[in-house]
């Protein structure tokens, strides 16, 4: 087999390898917020913590919360519903806190 024939035979494999490298190299997971987000129930006093939560992913609270501490590097949007995007919400800036009178908040998404 001549050198030029070998090169032509190798081209499809090279193109396929380059295409795979591009598609797998560009496929990444959603970045995570860095830090902790703590929520607490006024009724029970229970607390839970999300550590390095994923961005743009709805996270459900185990119980309704009235106090939230956002020690992440992203804004946390807390929702009155268990489904992020429905009902009312409040934004808690990075390093901020939010306290409500009742255990009204049920989910969070990091922006």
C-alpha positions as a Markdown table, in Angstrom:
| # | Residue | x | y | z |
|---|---|---|---|---|
| 1 | Unk | 0.0 | 0.0 | 0.0 |
| 2 | Unk | 1.4 | 3.4 | -1.0 |
| 3 | Unk | 1.9 | 6.2 | 1.5 |
| 4 | Unk | -0.9 | 8.3 | 0.0 |
| 5 | Unk | -3.3 | 5.3 | 0.2 |
| 6 | Unk | -2.5 | 4.8 | 3.9 |
| 7 | Unk | -3.2 | 8.5 | 4.5 |
| 8 | Unk | -6.5 | 8.3 | 2.7 |
| 9 | Unk | -7.5 | 5.2 | 4.6 |
| 10 | Unk | -6.6 | 6.9 | 8.0 |
| 11 | Unk | -8.6 | 10.0 | 7.3 |
| 12 | Unk | -12.0 | 8.7 | 8.3 |
| 13 | Unk | -10.6 | 7.3 | 11.5 |
| 14 | Unk | -9.0 | 10.7 | 12.2 |
| 15 | Unk | -12.2 | 12.6 | 11.5 |
| 16 | Unk | -14.2 | 10.3 | 13.7 |
| 17 | Unk | -11.6 | 10.7 | 16.6 |
| 18 | Unk | -11.7 | 14.5 | 16.2 |
| 19 | Unk | -15.5 | 14.5 | 16.2 |
| 20 | Unk | -15.6 | 12.3 | 19.3 |
| 21 | Unk | -13.0 | 14.5 | 21.1 |
| 22 | Unk | -15.1 | 17.6 | 20.3 |
| 23 | Unk | -18.4 | 16.3 | 21.5 |
| 24 | Unk | -17.1 | 14.6 | 24.6 |
| 25 | Unk | -14.8 | 17.5 | 25.4 |
| 26 | Unk | -17.6 | 20.0 | 25.2 |
| 27 | Unk | -20.1 | 18.0 | 27.2 |
| 28 | Unk | -19.8 | 19.3 | 30.7 |
| 29 | Unk | -21.9 | 19.1 | 33.8 |
| 30 | Unk | -23.6 | 22.1 | 35.3 |
| 31 | Unk | -21.1 | 24.0 | 37.5 |
| 32 | Unk | -21.7 | 23.9 | 41.2 |
| 33 | Unk | -22.0 | 26.8 | 43.6 |
| 34 | Unk | -19.1 | 26.7 | 46.1 |
| 35 | Unk | -20.0 | 26.7 | 49.7 |
| 36 | Unk | -23.0 | 25.7 | 51.9 |
| 37 | Unk | -26.7 | 26.6 | 52.0 |
| 38 | Unk | -28.4 | 25.9 | 55.3 |
| 39 | Unk | -32.2 | 25.9 | 55.8 |
| 40 | Unk | -34.0 | 25.6 | 59.1 |
| 41 | Unk | -37.6 | 24.9 | 60.2 |
| 42 | Unk | -39.1 | 27.3 | 62.8 |
| 43 | Unk | -41.6 | 24.7 | 63.9 |
| 44 | Unk | -39.2 | 21.8 | 64.6 |
| 45 | Unk | -35.8 | 23.5 | 64.8 |
| 46 | Unk | -34.4 | 20.9 | 62.3 |
| 47 | Unk | -31.7 | 22.1 | 59.9 |
| 48 | Unk | -30.3 | 20.7 | 56.7 |
| 49 | Unk | -27.3 | 21.7 | 54.6 |
| 50 | Unk | -26.6 | 21.6 | 50.8 |
| 51 | Unk | -22.9 | 21.5 | 50.2 |
| 52 | Unk | -21.6 | 22.8 | 46.8 |
| 53 | Unk | -25.1 | 22.6 | 45.2 |
| 54 | Unk | -25.4 | 22.4 | 41.4 |
| 55 | Unk | -26.4 | 25.6 | 39.6 |
| 56 | Unk | -29.8 | 25.8 | 37.8 |
| 57 | Unk | -31.1 | 22.6 | 39.5 |
| 58 | Unk | -34.2 | 22.6 | 41.7 |
| 59 | Unk | -33.4 | 21.3 | 45.1 |
| 60 | Unk | -36.3 | 20.3 | 47.3 |
| 61 | Unk | -36.4 | 21.0 | 51.1 |
| 62 | Unk | -37.0 | 18.0 | 53.3 |
| 63 | Unk | -39.4 | 20.2 | 55.3 |
| 64 | Unk | -40.7 | 23.8 | 55.1 |
| 65 | Unk | -38.1 | 26.4 | 56.2 |
| 66 | Unk | -38.3 | 29.9 | 57.6 |
| 67 | Unk | -34.6 | 30.6 | 57.9 |
| 68 | Unk | -32.0 | 30.2 | 55.2 |
| 69 | Unk | -28.3 | 31.0 | 55.2 |
| 70 | Unk | -26.6 | 31.2 | 51.8 |
| 71 | Unk | -22.9 | 30.8 | 52.3 |
| 72 | Unk | -22.3 | 29.9 | 48.6 |
| 73 | Unk | -20.7 | 32.1 | 45.9 |
| 74 | Unk | -24.0 | 32.2 | 44.0 |
| 75 | Unk | -27.4 | 33.9 | 44.4 |
| 76 | Unk | -30.0 | 31.4 | 45.9 |
| 77 | Unk | -33.6 | 31.7 | 44.7 |
| 78 | Unk | -35.9 | 30.2 | 47.3 |
| 79 | Unk | -39.5 | 29.2 | 46.4 |
| 80 | Unk | -42.7 | 29.0 | 48.3 |
| 81 | Unk | -43.6 | 25.9 | 46.3 |
| 82 | Unk | -41.9 | 22.6 | 46.1 |
| 83 | Unk | -41.5 | 23.1 | 42.3 |
| 84 | Unk | -39.0 | 25.8 | 41.5 |
| 85 | Unk | -40.5 | 28.4 | 39.2 |
| 86 | Unk | -44.0 | 28.1 | 40.5 |
| 87 | Unk | -45.5 | 30.6 | 43.0 |
| 88 | Unk | -43.6 | 33.3 | 44.9 |
| 89 | Unk | -39.9 | 33.4 | 45.4 |
| 90 | Unk | -37.1 | 35.4 | 47.1 |
| 91 | Unk | -33.5 | 35.9 | 46.1 |
| 92 | Unk | -30.8 | 35.5 | 48.8 |
| 93 | Unk | -27.5 | 37.0 | 47.6 |
| 94 | Unk | -24.2 | 35.2 | 48.2 |
| 95 | Unk | -23.3 | 35.5 | 51.9 |
| 96 | Unk | -26.9 | 36.6 | 52.7 |
| 97 | Unk | -29.7 | 35.3 | 54.9 |
| 98 | Unk | -33.5 | 35.2 | 54.7 |
| 99 | Unk | -35.9 | 34.8 | 57.6 |
| 100 | Unk | -39.7 | 34.4 | 57.2 |
| 101 | Unk | -42.3 | 34.4 | 59.9 |
| 102 | Unk | -43.5 | 30.8 | 59.0 |
| 103 | Unk | -42.0 | 27.7 | 57.4 |
| 104 | Unk | -43.0 | 29.0 | 54.0 |
| 105 | Unk | -40.1 | 28.0 | 51.7 |
| 106 | Unk | -39.9 | 24.6 | 50.1 |
| 107 | Unk | -37.2 | 24.6 | 47.4 |
| 108 | Unk | -34.1 | 26.4 | 46.1 |
| 109 | Unk | -32.2 | 27.0 | 42.9 |
| 110 | Unk | -28.8 | 28.5 | 42.6 |
| 111 | Unk | -28.5 | 31.1 | 39.8 |
